[in-house]
Amino acid sequence: MPAPLALSPLAWTAIRLGAVAALGLYASRRRGSEPKDARNEATLDEMPEGFHAHSHRAEAESAVHGRGRLRRVFRFRATGPGVEVDAAALGRLRFRRVD
């Protein structure tokens, strides 16, 4: 019997979650023990929560600069332990005309 027919949907879900966990473990170990730059960490910590984007007219090409931060606390029970998720990002999206 072929493998796709033999495995239940629950088994396929377990395989997918296992693959994502293995990829995350590989990515976290691949970086090594490089120290983080304190200036970059301070910049991300000082960023206000929410999303903000603006364009620069002074640049030769069209560019949009943006920043965003999301901080949430997820609790497993009402009074139980929780996990704080703090996602911050700075970015630039640039469009240039190429001749």
C-alpha atoms as a printed R data frame, in Angstrom:
   type eleno elety resid chain resno      x      y       z
1  ATOM     1    CA   MET     A     1  0.000  0.000   0.000
2  ATOM     2    CA   PRO     A     2  1.420  3.443  -0.882
3  ATOM     3    CA   ALA     A     3  2.486  5.679   1.987
4  ATOM     4    CA   PRO     A     4 -0.052  8.512   1.372
5  ATOM     5    CA   LEU     A     5 -2.944  6.094   1.740
6  ATOM     6    CA   ALA     A     6 -1.494  4.263   4.739
7  ATOM     7    CA   LEU     A     7 -0.985  7.322   6.947
8  ATOM     8    CA   SER     A     8 -3.848  9.096   8.633
9  ATOM     9    CA   PRO     A     9 -4.266 12.897   8.551
10 ATOM    10    CA   LEU     A    10 -3.036 13.014  12.149
11 ATOM    11    CA   ALA     A    11  0.195 11.270  11.122
12 ATOM    12    CA   TRP     A    12  0.722 13.747   8.277
13 ATOM    13    CA   THR     A    13  0.194 16.628  10.707
14 ATOM    14    CA   ALA     A    14  2.778 15.117  13.066
15 ATOM    15    CA   ILE     A    15  5.249 14.776  10.177
16 ATOM    16    CA   ARG     A    16  4.742 18.410   9.154
17 ATOM    17    CA   LEU     A    17  5.143 19.705  12.726
18 ATOM    18    CA   GLY     A    18  8.230 17.554  13.180
19 ATOM    19    CA   ALA     A    19  9.743 18.969  10.000
20 ATOM    20    CA   VAL     A    20  9.096 22.550  11.160
21 ATOM    21    CA   ALA     A    21 10.595 21.790  14.584
22 ATOM    22    CA   ALA     A    22 13.683 20.218  12.996
23 ATOM    23    CA   LEU     A    23 14.126 23.231  10.722
24 ATOM    24    CA   GLY     A    24 13.840 25.597  13.686
25 ATOM    25    CA   LEU     A    25 16.387 23.589  15.651
26 ATOM    26    CA   TYR     A    26 18.768 23.584  12.707
27 ATOM    27    CA   ALA     A    27 18.392 27.343  12.204
28 ATOM    28    CA   SER     A    28 18.985 28.104  15.872
29 ATOM    29    CA   ARG     A    29 22.135 25.984  16.045
30 ATOM    30    CA   ARG     A    30 23.522 27.209  12.740
31 ATOM    31    CA   ARG     A    31 24.155 30.750  13.991
32 ATOM    32    CA   GLY     A    32 26.665 29.691  16.583
33 ATOM    33    CA   SER     A    33 27.476 31.792  19.602
34 ATOM    34    CA   GLU     A    34 27.779 35.166  17.926
35 ATOM    35    CA   PRO     A    35 27.088 38.022  20.358
36 ATOM    36    CA   LYS     A    36 24.200 40.314  19.472
37 ATOM    37    CA   ASP     A    37 24.884 43.950  18.749
38 ATOM    38    CA   ALA     A    38 23.623 45.961  21.731
39 ATOM    39    CA   ARG     A    39 22.810 49.016  19.568
40 ATOM    40    CA   ASN     A    40 20.511 46.994  17.329
41 ATOM    41    CA   GLU     A    41 18.801 45.398  20.316
42 ATOM    42    CA   ALA     A    42 18.293 48.817  21.952
43 ATOM    43    CA   THR     A    43 16.794 50.213  18.745
44 ATOM    44    CA   LEU     A    44 14.295 47.357  18.535
45 ATOM    45    CA   ASP     A    45 13.459 47.665  22.265
46 ATOM    46    CA   GLU     A    46 12.733 51.408  21.958
47 ATOM    47    CA   MET     A    47 10.400 50.997  18.986
48 ATOM    48    CA   PRO     A    48  6.737 51.772  19.791
49 ATOM    49    CA   GLU     A    49  4.115 49.098  19.313
50 ATOM    50    CA   GLY     A    50  2.186 49.166  16.059
51 ATOM    51    CA   PHE     A    51  3.046 49.564  12.387
52 ATOM    52    CA   HIS     A    52  4.297 52.697  10.671
53 ATOM    53    CA   ALA     A    53  5.368 53.244   7.061
54 ATOM    54    CA   HIS     A    54  6.484 56.378   5.248
55 ATOM    55    CA   SER     A    55  7.995 57.242   1.900
56 ATOM    56    CA   HIS     A    56 11.034 59.358   1.170
57 ATOM    57    CA   ARG     A    57 10.664 61.897  -1.614
58 ATOM    58    CA   ALA     A    58 14.328 62.957  -1.406
59 ATOM    59    CA   GLU     A    59 15.566 59.635  -2.722
60 ATOM    60    CA   ALA     A    60 15.984 59.166  -6.471
61 ATOM    61    CA   GLU     A    61 13.798 56.072  -6.571
62 ATOM    62    CA   SER     A    62 10.553 55.314  -4.812
63 ATOM    63    CA   ALA     A    63 11.233 53.889  -1.382
64 ATOM    64    CA   VAL     A    64  8.993 53.046   1.536
65 ATOM    65    CA   HIS     A    65 10.533 52.672   4.955
66 ATOM    66    CA   GLY     A    66  8.578 50.848   7.613
67 ATOM    67    CA   ARG     A    67  8.734 49.591  11.134
68 ATOM    68    CA   GLY     A    68  6.502 47.444  13.241
69 ATOM    69    CA   ARG     A    69  6.314 45.888  16.654
70 ATOM    70    CA   LEU     A    70  3.949 43.406  18.206
71 ATOM    71    CA   ARG     A    71  4.086 42.473  21.887
72 ATOM    72    CA   ARG     A    72  1.659 39.941  23.296
73 ATOM    73    CA   VAL     A    73  1.527 37.666  26.332
74 ATOM    74    CA   PHE     A    74 -0.081 34.267  25.876
75 ATOM    75    CA   ARG     A    75 -1.139 32.379  29.003
76 ATOM    76    CA   PHE     A    76 -1.922 28.692  29.121
77 ATOM    77    CA   ARG     A    77 -4.394 29.181  31.974
78 ATOM    78    CA   ALA     A    78 -5.921 32.311  33.478
79 ATOM    79    CA   THR     A    79 -3.465 32.336  36.390
80 ATOM    80    CA   GLY     A    80 -0.816 30.018  34.971
81 ATOM    81    CA   PRO     A    81  2.536 30.651  33.342
82 ATOM    82    CA   GLY     A    82  2.711 32.489  30.066
83 ATOM    83    CA   VAL     A    83  4.928 33.283  27.129
84 ATOM    84    CA   GLU     A    84  5.679 36.810  25.963
85 ATOM    85    CA   VAL     A    85  6.089 37.246  22.202
86 ATOM    86    CA   ASP     A    86  7.940 40.376  21.145
87 ATOM    87    CA   ALA     A    87  8.332 40.724  17.380
88 ATOM    88    CA   ALA     A    88  9.979 43.872  16.038
89 ATOM    89    CA   ALA     A    89 11.107 44.621  12.512
90 ATOM    90    CA   LEU     A    90 12.597 47.428  10.483
91 ATOM    91    CA   GLY     A    91 12.367 47.261   6.743
92 ATOM    92    CA   ARG     A    92 12.646 48.945   3.414
93 ATOM    93    CA   LEU     A    93 10.824 48.234   0.206
94 ATOM    94    CA   ARG     A    94 12.386 49.917  -2.802
95 ATOM    95    CA   PHE     A    95 11.256 50.046  -6.417
96 ATOM    96    CA   ARG     A    96 13.664 51.207  -9.088
97 ATOM    97    CA   ARG     A    97 13.114 51.535 -12.759
98 ATOM    98    CA   VAL     A    98 15.696 49.551 -14.705
99 ATOM    99    CA   ASP     A    99 16.376 50.486 -18.309
